[in-house]
Amino acid sequence: MAGITRNVIIRNARTGENELVPIDTVASSHLARRTFIGNAYFKVSDPNLIGKMSGHVDGSRAFKRYRNIEDETLKSVINLIG
C-alpha cells in the first residue's frame, strides 16, 4: 500500500493484549478522513469550515460524529498505555 510498511501497536479487542501489526491491515481511507477532520477541528474549531473542506453539507449528522474524535482518540491512547 503506497510503500508504507511500518508496524503499529493495536489493542486486540478480544484479548485486551497489545499486538504489533502492519499498518496496512488497520489503516483505511475512512480512518485517514476521520484523522484529518479530527486534527483540523482540534486546530480550527470551526465546524462550518471543516465540514466544507471534508465535503459535508451544513447540518450533516455524519459530520457531528467526527467532532467527538478527540475524546475517542484520548480513550484509545489510554487503552494503549494501560
HTML snippet that shows the backbone in 3Dmol.js (N, CA, C, O; Angstrom):
<script src="https://3Dmol.org/build/3Dmol-min.js"></script>
<div id="view" style="width:600px;height:400px;position:relative"></div>
<script>
const pdb = `
ATOM      1  N   MET A   1       0.845  -1.170   0.000  1.00  0.00           N
ATOM      2  CA  MET A   1       0.000   0.000   0.000  1.00  0.00           C
ATOM      3  C   MET A   1       0.892   1.235   0.000  1.00  0.00           C
ATOM      4  O   MET A   1       1.372   1.635   1.061  1.00  0.00           O
ATOM      5  N   ALA A   2       1.118   1.826  -1.106  1.00  0.00           N
ATOM      6  CA  ALA A   2       1.863   3.069  -1.249  1.00  0.00           C
ATOM      7  C   ALA A   2       3.237   3.025  -0.584  1.00  0.00           C
ATOM      8  O   ALA A   2       3.789   4.071  -0.246  1.00  0.00           O
ATOM      9  N   GLY A   3       3.788   1.848  -0.396  1.00  0.00           N
ATOM     10  CA  GLY A   3       5.112   1.722   0.186  1.00  0.00           C
ATOM     11  C   GLY A   3       5.181   1.980   1.678  1.00  0.00           C
ATOM     12  O   GLY A   3       6.273   2.090   2.234  1.00  0.00           O
ATOM     13  N   ILE A   4       4.037   2.077   2.334  1.00  0.00           N
ATOM     14  CA  ILE A   4       4.020   2.284   3.783  1.00  0.00           C
ATOM     15  C   ILE A   4       4.047   0.916   4.441  1.00  0.00           C
ATOM     16  O   ILE A   4       3.090   0.147   4.354  1.00  0.00           O
ATOM     17  N   THR A   5       5.151   0.628   5.096  1.00  0.00           N
ATOM     18  CA  THR A   5       5.333  -0.732   5.615  1.00  0.00           C
ATOM     19  C   THR A   5       5.575  -0.803   7.118  1.00  0.00           C
ATOM     20  O   THR A   5       5.889  -1.874   7.637  1.00  0.00           O
ATOM     21  N   ARG A   6       5.435   0.309   7.824  1.00  0.00           N
ATOM     22  CA  ARG A   6       5.752   0.266   9.256  1.00  0.00           C
ATOM     23  C   ARG A   6       4.701  -0.515  10.033  1.00  0.00           C
ATOM     24  O   ARG A   6       3.576  -0.709   9.571  1.00  0.00           O
ATOM     25  N   ASN A   7       5.088  -0.955  11.212  1.00  0.00           N
ATOM     26  CA  ASN A   7       4.187  -1.669  12.103  1.00  0.00           C
ATOM     27  C   ASN A   7       3.669  -0.719  13.171  1.00  0.00           C
ATOM     28  O   ASN A   7       4.343   0.241  13.543  1.00  0.00           O
ATOM     29  N   VAL A   8       2.477  -0.992  13.656  1.00  0.00           N
ATOM     30  CA  VAL A   8       1.868  -0.194  14.714  1.00  0.00           C
ATOM     31  C   VAL A   8       1.366  -1.132  15.807  1.00  0.00           C
ATOM     32  O   VAL A   8       1.120  -2.315  15.572  1.00  0.00           O
ATOM     33  N   ILE A   9       1.223  -0.583  16.987  1.00  0.00           N
ATOM     34  CA  ILE A   9       0.691  -1.363  18.099  1.00  0.00           C
ATOM     35  C   ILE A   9      -0.800  -1.080  18.209  1.00  0.00           C
ATOM     36  O   ILE A   9      -1.226   0.074  18.266  1.00  0.00           O
ATOM     37  N   ILE A  10      -1.586  -2.155  18.237  1.00  0.00           N
ATOM     38  CA  ILE A  10      -3.024  -2.010  18.445  1.00  0.00           C
ATOM     39  C   ILE A  10      -3.428  -2.883  19.619  1.00  0.00           C
ATOM     40  O   ILE A  10      -2.714  -3.814  19.992  1.00  0.00           O
ATOM     41  N   ARG A  11      -4.561  -2.577  20.187  1.00  0.00           N
ATOM     42  CA  ARG A  11      -5.102  -3.387  21.282  1.00  0.00           C
ATOM     43  C   ARG A  11      -6.116  -4.347  20.702  1.00  0.00           C
ATOM     44  O   ARG A  11      -7.093  -3.929  20.079  1.00  0.00           O
ATOM     45  N   ASN A  12      -5.888  -5.631  20.903  1.00  0.00           N
ATOM     46  CA  ASN A  12      -6.806  -6.653  20.426  1.00  0.00           C
ATOM     47  C   ASN A  12      -8.084  -6.564  21.254  1.00  0.00           C
ATOM     48  O   ASN A  12      -8.044  -6.718  22.475  1.00  0.00           O
ATOM     49  N   ALA A  13      -9.214  -6.317  20.598  1.00  0.00           N
ATOM     50  CA  ALA A  13     -10.480  -6.145  21.305  1.00  0.00           C
ATOM     51  C   ALA A  13     -10.926  -7.416  22.017  1.00  0.00           C
ATOM     52  O   ALA A  13     -11.595  -7.347  23.048  1.00  0.00           O
ATOM     53  N   ARG A  14     -10.565  -8.566  21.479  1.00  0.00           N
ATOM     54  CA  ARG A  14     -10.962  -9.837  22.090  1.00  0.00           C
ATOM     55  C   ARG A  14     -10.134 -10.174  23.319  1.00  0.00           C
ATOM     56  O   ARG A  14     -10.675 -10.550  24.359  1.00  0.00           O
ATOM     57  N   THR A  15      -8.809 -10.037  23.194  1.00  0.00           N
ATOM     58  CA  THR A  15      -7.920 -10.476  24.266  1.00  0.00           C
ATOM     59  C   THR A  15      -7.500  -9.344  25.205  1.00  0.00           C
ATOM     60  O   THR A  15      -7.094  -9.596  26.339  1.00  0.00           O
ATOM     61  N   GLY A  16      -7.597  -8.101  24.734  1.00  0.00           N
ATOM     62  CA  GLY A  16      -7.152  -6.978  25.540  1.00  0.00           C
ATOM     63  C   GLY A  16      -5.640  -6.791  25.521  1.00  0.00           C
ATOM     64  O   GLY A  16      -5.112  -5.907  26.195  1.00  0.00           O
ATOM     65  N   GLU A  17      -4.953  -7.615  24.759  1.00  0.00           N
ATOM     66  CA  GLU A  17      -3.489  -7.549  24.663  1.00  0.00           C
ATOM     67  C   GLU A  17      -3.070  -6.638  23.515  1.00  0.00           C
ATOM     68  O   GLU A  17      -3.775  -6.526  22.512  1.00  0.00           O
ATOM     69  N   ASN A  18      -1.917  -5.988  23.671  1.00  0.00           N
ATOM     70  CA  ASN A  18      -1.352  -5.198  22.586  1.00  0.00           C
ATOM     71  C   ASN A  18      -0.712  -6.114  21.565  1.00  0.00           C
ATOM     72  O   ASN A  18      -0.100  -7.122  21.920  1.00  0.00           O
ATOM     73  N   GLU A  19      -0.853  -5.761  20.290  1.00  0.00           N
ATOM     74  CA  GLU A  19      -0.284  -6.544  19.195  1.00  0.00           C
ATOM     75  C   GLU A  19       0.432  -5.615  18.227  1.00  0.00           C
ATOM     76  O   GLU A  19       0.004  -4.480  18.017  1.00  0.00           O
ATOM     77  N   LEU A  20       1.502  -6.086  17.648  1.00  0.00           N
ATOM     78  CA  LEU A  20       2.236  -5.367  16.625  1.00  0.00           C
ATOM     79  C   LEU A  20       1.763  -5.890  15.267  1.00  0.00           C
ATOM     80  O   LEU A  20       1.917  -7.073  14.962  1.00  0.00           O
ATOM     81  N   VAL A  21       1.182  -4.991  14.449  1.00  0.00           N
ATOM     82  CA  VAL A  21       0.634  -5.396  13.157  1.00  0.00           C
ATOM     83  C   VAL A  21       1.067  -4.411  12.077  1.00  0.00           C
ATOM     84  O   VAL A  21       1.357  -3.254  12.382  1.00  0.00           O
ATOM     85  N   PRO A  22       1.116  -4.854  10.813  1.00  0.00           N
ATOM     86  CA  PRO A  22       1.416  -3.926   9.721  1.00  0.00           C
ATOM     87  C   PRO A  22       0.321  -2.864   9.618  1.00  0.00           C
ATOM     88  O   PRO A  22      -0.866  -3.171   9.733  1.00  0.00           O
ATOM     89  N   ILE A  23       0.727  -1.625   9.402  1.00  0.00           N
ATOM     90  CA  ILE A  23      -0.241  -0.525   9.372  1.00  0.00           C
ATOM     91  C   ILE A  23      -1.294  -0.706   8.284  1.00  0.00           C
ATOM     92  O   ILE A  23      -2.431  -0.263   8.446  1.00  0.00           O
ATOM     93  N   ASP A  24      -0.930  -1.352   7.175  1.00  0.00           N
ATOM     94  CA  ASP A  24      -1.905  -1.505   6.093  1.00  0.00           C
ATOM     95  C   ASP A  24      -3.035  -2.473   6.436  1.00  0.00           C
ATOM     96  O   ASP A  24      -4.015  -2.555   5.695  1.00  0.00           O
ATOM     97  N   THR A  25      -2.919  -3.208   7.543  1.00  0.00           N
ATOM     98  CA  THR A  25      -4.009  -4.095   7.949  1.00  0.00           C
ATOM     99  C   THR A  25      -5.041  -3.374   8.808  1.00  0.00           C
ATOM    100  O   THR A  25      -6.139  -3.891   9.013  1.00  0.00           O
ATOM    101  N   VAL A  26      -4.706  -2.189   9.312  1.00  0.00           N
ATOM    102  CA  VAL A  26      -5.649  -1.464  10.162  1.00  0.00           C
ATOM    103  C   VAL A  26      -6.018  -0.093   9.608  1.00  0.00           C
ATOM    104  O   VAL A  26      -7.048   0.463   9.990  1.00  0.00           O
ATOM    105  N   ALA A  27      -5.203   0.464   8.716  1.00  0.00           N
ATOM    106  CA  ALA A  27      -5.474   1.795   8.167  1.00  0.00           C
ATOM    107  C   ALA A  27      -6.455   1.695   7.004  1.00  0.00           C
ATOM    108  O   ALA A  27      -6.463   0.713   6.262  1.00  0.00           O
ATOM    109  N   SER A  28      -7.277   2.721   6.861  1.00  0.00           N
ATOM    110  CA  SER A  28      -8.235   2.778   5.758  1.00  0.00           C
ATOM    111  C   SER A  28      -8.407   4.232   5.336  1.00  0.00           C
ATOM    112  O   SER A  28      -7.961   5.147   6.028  1.00  0.00           O
ATOM    113  N   SER A  29      -9.050   4.433   4.207  1.00  0.00           N
ATOM    114  CA  SER A  29      -9.305   5.807   3.776  1.00  0.00           C
ATOM    115  C   SER A  29     -10.259   6.494   4.753  1.00  0.00           C
ATOM    116  O   SER A  29     -10.164   7.701   4.972  1.00  0.00           O
ATOM    117  N   HIS A  30     -11.160   5.738   5.329  1.00  0.00           N
ATOM    118  CA  HIS A  30     -12.078   6.316   6.305  1.00  0.00           C
ATOM    119  C   HIS A  30     -11.326   6.745   7.557  1.00  0.00           C
ATOM    120  O   HIS A  30     -11.614   7.800   8.123  1.00  0.00           O
ATOM    121  N   LEU A  31     -10.380   5.949   7.988  1.00  0.00           N
ATOM    122  CA  LEU A  31      -9.554   6.326   9.135  1.00  0.00           C
ATOM    123  C   LEU A  31      -8.772   7.602   8.828  1.00  0.00           C
ATOM    124  O   LEU A  31      -8.659   8.486   9.678  1.00  0.00           O
ATOM    125  N   ALA A  32      -8.239   7.694   7.625  1.00  0.00           N
ATOM    126  CA  ALA A  32      -7.498   8.893   7.233  1.00  0.00           C
ATOM    127  C   ALA A  32      -8.419  10.114   7.237  1.00  0.00           C
ATOM    128  O   ALA A  32      -8.027  11.190   7.691  1.00  0.00           O
ATOM    129  N   ARG A  33      -9.625   9.948   6.739  1.00  0.00           N
ATOM    130  CA  ARG A  33     -10.588  11.060   6.709  1.00  0.00           C
ATOM    131  C   ARG A  33     -10.935  11.494   8.130  1.00  0.00           C
ATOM    132  O   ARG A  33     -10.946  12.687   8.432  1.00  0.00           O
ATOM    133  N   ARG A  34     -11.216  10.537   8.993  1.00  0.00           N
ATOM    134  CA  ARG A  34     -11.546  10.860  10.389  1.00  0.00           C
ATOM    135  C   ARG A  34     -10.377  11.559  11.080  1.00  0.00           C
ATOM    136  O   ARG A  34     -10.570  12.507  11.842  1.00  0.00           O
ATOM    137  N   THR A  35      -9.171  11.082  10.808  1.00  0.00           N
ATOM    138  CA  THR A  35      -7.988  11.683  11.414  1.00  0.00           C
ATOM    139  C   THR A  35      -7.819  13.118  10.937  1.00  0.00           C
ATOM    140  O   THR A  35      -7.565  14.016  11.740  1.00  0.00           O
ATOM    141  N   PHE A  36      -7.959  13.336   9.631  1.00  0.00           N
ATOM    142  CA  PHE A  36      -7.850  14.688   9.083  1.00  0.00           C
ATOM    143  C   PHE A  36      -8.883  15.616   9.719  1.00  0.00           C
ATOM    144  O   PHE A  36      -8.545  16.706  10.179  1.00  0.00           O
ATOM    145  N   ILE A  37     -10.130  15.182   9.742  1.00  0.00           N
ATOM    146  CA  ILE A  37     -11.196  16.026  10.278  1.00  0.00           C
ATOM    147  C   ILE A  37     -10.957  16.307  11.762  1.00  0.00           C
ATOM    148  O   ILE A  37     -11.105  17.441  12.217  1.00  0.00           O
ATOM    149  N   GLY A  38     -10.591  15.278  12.504  1.00  0.00           N
ATOM    150  CA  GLY A  38     -10.341  15.468  13.928  1.00  0.00           C
ATOM    151  C   GLY A  38      -9.197  16.420  14.198  1.00  0.00           C
ATOM    152  O   GLY A  38      -9.306  17.294  15.059  1.00  0.00           O
ATOM    153  N   ASN A  39      -8.095  16.265  13.473  1.00  0.00           N
ATOM    154  CA  ASN A  39      -6.945  17.152  13.649  1.00  0.00           C
ATOM    155  C   ASN A  39      -7.273  18.585  13.229  1.00  0.00           C
ATOM    156  O   ASN A  39      -6.902  19.537  13.916  1.00  0.00           O
ATOM    157  N   ALA A  40      -7.961  18.734  12.110  1.00  0.00           N
ATOM    158  CA  ALA A  40      -8.321  20.075  11.638  1.00  0.00           C
ATOM    159  C   ALA A  40      -9.285  20.737  12.610  1.00  0.00           C
ATOM    160  O   ALA A  40      -9.130  21.917  12.925  1.00  0.00           O
ATOM    161  N   TYR A  41     -10.269  20.003  13.084  1.00  0.00           N
ATOM    162  CA  TYR A  41     -11.247  20.572  14.016  1.00  0.00           C
ATOM    163  C   TYR A  41     -10.583  20.972  15.328  1.00  0.00           C
ATOM    164  O   TYR A  41     -10.939  21.989  15.923  1.00  0.00           O
ATOM    165  N   PHE A  42      -9.624  20.180  15.774  1.00  0.00           N
ATOM    166  CA  PHE A  42      -8.901  20.492  17.004  1.00  0.00           C
ATOM    167  C   PHE A  42      -8.144  21.812  16.868  1.00  0.00           C
ATOM    168  O   PHE A  42      -8.048  22.578  17.827  1.00  0.00           O
ATOM    169  N   LYS A  43      -7.607  22.077  15.672  1.00  0.00           N
ATOM    170  CA  LYS A  43      -6.833  23.302  15.438  1.00  0.00           C
ATOM    171  C   LYS A  43      -7.718  24.507  15.136  1.00  0.00           C
ATOM    172  O   LYS A  43      -7.428  25.614  15.589  1.00  0.00           O
ATOM    173  N   VAL A  44      -8.791  24.306  14.378  1.00  0.00           N
ATOM    174  CA  VAL A  44      -9.588  25.419  13.886  1.00  0.00           C
ATOM    175  C   VAL A  44     -10.868  25.621  14.702  1.00  0.00           C
ATOM    176  O   VAL A  44     -11.278  26.760  14.923  1.00  0.00           O
ATOM    177  N   SER A  45     -11.483  24.571  15.137  1.00  0.00           N
ATOM    178  CA  SER A  45     -12.727  24.596  15.924  1.00  0.00           C
ATOM    179  C   SER A  45     -13.878  25.322  15.230  1.00  0.00           C
ATOM    180  O   SER A  45     -14.756  25.871  15.895  1.00  0.00           O
ATOM    181  N   ASP A  46     -13.876  25.325  13.926  1.00  0.00           N
ATOM    182  CA  ASP A  46     -14.984  25.918  13.170  1.00  0.00           C
ATOM    183  C   ASP A  46     -15.642  24.806  12.365  1.00  0.00           C
ATOM    184  O   ASP A  46     -15.135  24.424  11.311  1.00  0.00           O
ATOM    185  N   PRO A  47     -16.762  24.284  12.847  1.00  0.00           N
ATOM    186  CA  PRO A  47     -17.374  23.148  12.161  1.00  0.00           C
ATOM    187  C   PRO A  47     -17.797  23.449  10.727  1.00  0.00           C
ATOM    188  O   PRO A  47     -17.773  22.557   9.879  1.00  0.00           O
ATOM    189  N   ASN A  48     -18.186  24.695  10.442  1.00  0.00           N
ATOM    190  CA  ASN A  48     -18.588  25.028   9.072  1.00  0.00           C
ATOM    191  C   ASN A  48     -17.413  24.930   8.103  1.00  0.00           C
ATOM    192  O   ASN A  48     -17.557  24.395   7.004  1.00  0.00           O
ATOM    193  N   LEU A  49     -16.267  25.438   8.500  1.00  0.00           N
ATOM    194  CA  LEU A  49     -15.080  25.398   7.653  1.00  0.00           C
ATOM    195  C   LEU A  49     -14.605  23.962   7.445  1.00  0.00           C
ATOM    196  O   LEU A  49     -14.332  23.553   6.316  1.00  0.00           O
ATOM    197  N   ILE A  50     -14.507  23.207   8.523  1.00  0.00           N
ATOM    198  CA  ILE A  50     -14.029  21.821   8.426  1.00  0.00           C
ATOM    199  C   ILE A  50     -15.035  20.968   7.656  1.00  0.00           C
ATOM    200  O   ILE A  50     -14.639  20.116   6.860  1.00  0.00           O
ATOM    201  N   GLY A  51     -16.329  21.186   7.885  1.00  0.00           N
ATOM    202  CA  GLY A  51     -17.359  20.449   7.157  1.00  0.00           C
ATOM    203  C   GLY A  51     -17.272  20.693   5.660  1.00  0.00           C
ATOM    204  O   GLY A  51     -17.394  19.765   4.860  1.00  0.00           O
ATOM    205  N   LYS A  52     -17.064  21.940   5.291  1.00  0.00           N
ATOM    206  CA  LYS A  52     -16.939  22.291   3.872  1.00  0.00           C
ATOM    207  C   LYS A  52     -15.702  21.629   3.256  1.00  0.00           C
ATOM    208  O   LYS A  52     -15.759  21.109   2.142  1.00  0.00           O
ATOM    209  N   MET A  53     -14.575  21.654   3.999  1.00  0.00           N
ATOM    210  CA  MET A  53     -13.344  21.051   3.495  1.00  0.00           C
ATOM    211  C   MET A  53     -13.480  19.543   3.297  1.00  0.00           C
ATOM    212  O   MET A  53     -12.849  18.968   2.410  1.00  0.00           O
ATOM    213  N   SER A  54     -14.298  18.913   4.119  1.00  0.00           N
ATOM    214  CA  SER A  54     -14.415  17.452   4.058  1.00  0.00           C
ATOM    215  C   SER A  54     -15.616  16.988   3.234  1.00  0.00           C
ATOM    216  O   SER A  54     -15.897  15.792   3.159  1.00  0.00           O
ATOM    217  N   GLY A  55     -16.323  17.936   2.617  1.00  0.00           N
ATOM    218  CA  GLY A  55     -17.420  17.567   1.722  1.00  0.00           C
ATOM    219  C   GLY A  55     -18.739  17.291   2.416  1.00  0.00           C
ATOM    220  O   GLY A  55     -19.624  16.679   1.819  1.00  0.00           O
ATOM    221  N   HIS A  56     -18.897  17.723   3.657  1.00  0.00           N
ATOM    222  CA  HIS A  56     -20.160  17.542   4.364  1.00  0.00           C
ATOM    223  C   HIS A  56     -21.052  18.768   4.161  1.00  0.00           C
ATOM    224  O   HIS A  56     -20.566  19.897   4.087  1.00  0.00           O
ATOM    225  N   VAL A  57     -22.339  18.534   4.074  1.00  0.00           N
ATOM    226  CA  VAL A  57     -23.286  19.633   3.944  1.00  0.00           C
ATOM    227  C   VAL A  57     -23.586  20.207   5.328  1.00  0.00           C
ATOM    228  O   VAL A  57     -23.385  19.540   6.342  1.00  0.00           O
ATOM    229  N   ASP A  58     -24.070  21.454   5.358  1.00  0.00           N
ATOM    230  CA  ASP A  58     -24.429  22.079   6.632  1.00  0.00           C
ATOM    231  C   ASP A  58     -25.446  21.212   7.378  1.00  0.00           C
ATOM    232  O   ASP A  58     -26.409  20.724   6.787  1.00  0.00           O
ATOM    233  N   GLY A  59     -25.224  21.030   8.667  1.00  0.00           N
ATOM    234  CA  GLY A  59     -26.141  20.244   9.494  1.00  0.00           C
ATOM    235  C   GLY A  59     -25.999  18.743   9.338  1.00  0.00           C
ATOM    236  O   GLY A  59     -26.854  17.991   9.806  1.00  0.00           O
ATOM    237  N   SER A  60     -24.950  18.299   8.698  1.00  0.00           N
ATOM    238  CA  SER A  60     -24.750  16.868   8.465  1.00  0.00           C
ATOM    239  C   SER A  60     -24.642  16.099   9.783  1.00  0.00           C
ATOM    240  O   SER A  60     -23.807  16.420  10.629  1.00  0.00           O
ATOM    241  N   ARG A  61     -25.484  15.091   9.949  1.00  0.00           N
ATOM    242  CA  ARG A  61     -25.409  14.255  11.151  1.00  0.00           C
ATOM    243  C   ARG A  61     -24.112  13.450  11.156  1.00  0.00           C
ATOM    244  O   ARG A  61     -23.534  13.212  12.217  1.00  0.00           O
ATOM    245  N   ALA A  62     -23.661  13.034   9.992  1.00  0.00           N
ATOM    246  CA  ALA A  62     -22.415  12.271   9.908  1.00  0.00           C
ATOM    247  C   ALA A  62     -21.238  13.108  10.397  1.00  0.00           C
ATOM    248  O   ALA A  62     -20.360  12.606  11.100  1.00  0.00           O
ATOM    249  N   PHE A  63     -21.223  14.383  10.023  1.00  0.00           N
ATOM    250  CA  PHE A  63     -20.118  15.242  10.442  1.00  0.00           C
ATOM    251  C   PHE A  63     -20.112  15.452  11.950  1.00  0.00           C
ATOM    252  O   PHE A  63     -19.042  15.558  12.549  1.00  0.00           O
ATOM    253  N   LYS A  64     -21.269  15.513  12.567  1.00  0.00           N
ATOM    254  CA  LYS A  64     -21.346  15.689  14.021  1.00  0.00           C
ATOM    255  C   LYS A  64     -20.627  14.564  14.751  1.00  0.00           C
ATOM    256  O   LYS A  64     -20.046  14.788  15.812  1.00  0.00           O
ATOM    257  N   ARG A  65     -20.660  13.358  14.197  1.00  0.00           N
ATOM    258  CA  ARG A  65     -19.953  12.232  14.829  1.00  0.00           C
ATOM    259  C   ARG A  65     -18.448  12.457  14.821  1.00  0.00           C
ATOM    260  O   ARG A  65     -17.761  12.046  15.756  1.00  0.00           O
ATOM    261  N   TYR A  66     -17.926  13.096  13.791  1.00  0.00           N
ATOM    262  CA  TYR A  66     -16.492  13.353  13.702  1.00  0.00           C
ATOM    263  C   TYR A  66     -16.016  14.306  14.790  1.00  0.00           C
ATOM    264  O   TYR A  66     -14.850  14.263  15.183  1.00  0.00           O
ATOM    265  N   ARG A  67     -16.890  15.152  15.271  1.00  0.00           N
ATOM    266  CA  ARG A  67     -16.495  16.143  16.266  1.00  0.00           C
ATOM    267  C   ARG A  67     -16.164  15.502  17.613  1.00  0.00           C
ATOM    268  O   ARG A  67     -15.603  16.170  18.481  1.00  0.00           O
ATOM    269  N   ASN A  68     -16.491  14.247  17.807  1.00  0.00           N
ATOM    270  CA  ASN A  68     -16.177  13.539  19.049  1.00  0.00           C
ATOM    271  C   ASN A  68     -14.857  12.782  18.958  1.00  0.00           C
ATOM    272  O   ASN A  68     -14.507  12.035  19.872  1.00  0.00           O
ATOM    273  N   ILE A  69     -14.137  12.967  17.884  1.00  0.00           N
ATOM    274  CA  ILE A  69     -12.897  12.219  17.684  1.00  0.00           C
ATOM    275  C   ILE A  69     -11.905  12.459  18.803  1.00  0.00           C
ATOM    276  O   ILE A  69     -11.221  11.530  19.230  1.00  0.00           O
ATOM    277  N   GLU A  70     -11.815  13.672  19.279  1.00  0.00           N
ATOM    278  CA  GLU A  70     -10.816  13.966  20.294  1.00  0.00           C
ATOM    279  C   GLU A  70     -10.998  13.065  21.519  1.00  0.00           C
ATOM    280  O   GLU A  70     -10.017  12.516  22.021  1.00  0.00           O
ATOM    281  N   ASP A  71     -12.218  12.905  22.005  1.00  0.00           N
ATOM    282  CA  ASP A  71     -12.458  12.022  23.149  1.00  0.00           C
ATOM    283  C   ASP A  71     -12.130  10.575  22.811  1.00  0.00           C
ATOM    284  O   ASP A  71     -11.541   9.867  23.627  1.00  0.00           O
ATOM    285  N   GLU A  72     -12.506  10.128  21.612  1.00  0.00           N
ATOM    286  CA  GLU A  72     -12.201   8.762  21.194  1.00  0.00           C
ATOM    287  C   GLU A  72     -10.699   8.543  21.111  1.00  0.00           C
ATOM    288  O   GLU A  72     -10.197   7.494  21.513  1.00  0.00           O
ATOM    289  N   THR A  73      -9.993   9.518  20.599  1.00  0.00           N
ATOM    290  CA  THR A  73      -8.542   9.416  20.482  1.00  0.00           C
ATOM    291  C   THR A  73      -7.909   9.322  21.862  1.00  0.00           C
ATOM    292  O   THR A  73      -7.007   8.513  22.077  1.00  0.00           O
ATOM    293  N   LEU A  74      -8.369  10.132  22.785  1.00  0.00           N
ATOM    294  CA  LEU A  74      -7.839  10.073  24.150  1.00  0.00           C
ATOM    295  C   LEU A  74      -8.081   8.708  24.777  1.00  0.00           C
ATOM    296  O   LEU A  74      -7.188   8.162  25.425  1.00  0.00           O
ATOM    297  N   LYS A  75      -9.263   8.153  24.596  1.00  0.00           N
ATOM    298  CA  LYS A  75      -9.580   6.826  25.132  1.00  0.00           C
ATOM    299  C   LYS A  75      -8.683   5.769  24.520  1.00  0.00           C
ATOM    300  O   LYS A  75      -8.229   4.862  25.217  1.00  0.00           O
ATOM    301  N   SER A  76      -8.418   5.875  23.220  1.00  0.00           N
ATOM    302  CA  SER A  76      -7.549   4.901  22.549  1.00  0.00           C
ATOM    303  C   SER A  76      -6.148   4.962  23.116  1.00  0.00           C
ATOM    304  O   SER A  76      -5.529   3.924  23.351  1.00  0.00           O
ATOM    305  N   VAL A  77      -5.642   6.157  23.338  1.00  0.00           N
ATOM    306  CA  VAL A  77      -4.307   6.313  23.890  1.00  0.00           C
ATOM    307  C   VAL A  77      -4.243   5.731  25.301  1.00  0.00           C
ATOM    308  O   VAL A  77      -3.285   5.045  25.655  1.00  0.00           O
ATOM    309  N   ILE A  78      -5.261   6.008  26.093  1.00  0.00           N
ATOM    310  CA  ILE A  78      -5.303   5.470  27.449  1.00  0.00           C
ATOM    311  C   ILE A  78      -5.323   3.944  27.423  1.00  0.00           C
ATOM    312  O   ILE A  78      -4.643   3.300  28.221  1.00  0.00           O
ATOM    313  N   ASN A  79      -6.096   3.368  26.514  1.00  0.00           N
ATOM    314  CA  ASN A  79      -6.156   1.913  26.390  1.00  0.00           C
ATOM    315  C   ASN A  79      -4.814   1.324  25.963  1.00  0.00           C
ATOM    316  O   ASN A  79      -4.436   0.246  26.420  1.00  0.00           O
ATOM    317  N   LEU A  80      -4.098   2.022  25.094  1.00  0.00           N
ATOM    318  CA  LEU A  80      -2.784   1.535  24.668  1.00  0.00           C
ATOM    319  C   LEU A  80      -1.777   1.570  25.821  1.00  0.00           C
ATOM    320  O   LEU A  80      -0.946   0.672  25.957  1.00  0.00           O
ATOM    321  N   ILE A  81      -1.860   2.596  26.632  1.00  0.00           N
ATOM    322  CA  ILE A  81      -0.930   2.742  27.731  1.00  0.00           C
ATOM    323  C   ILE A  81      -1.235   1.760  28.846  1.00  0.00           C
ATOM    324  O   ILE A  81      -0.335   1.133  29.405  1.00  0.00           O
ATOM    325  N   GLY A  82      -2.525   1.632  29.164  1.00  0.00           N
ATOM    326  CA  GLY A  82      -2.943   0.802  30.288  1.00  0.00           C
ATOM    327  C   GLY A  82      -3.039  -0.609  29.940  1.00  0.00           C
ATOM    328  O   GLY A  82      -3.382  -1.432  30.789  1.00  0.00           O
TER     329      GLY A  82
END
`;
const viewer = $3Dmol.createViewer("view");
viewer.addModel(pdb, "pdb");
viewer.setStyle({}, {cartoon: {color: "spectrum"}});
viewer.zoomTo();
viewer.render();
</script>
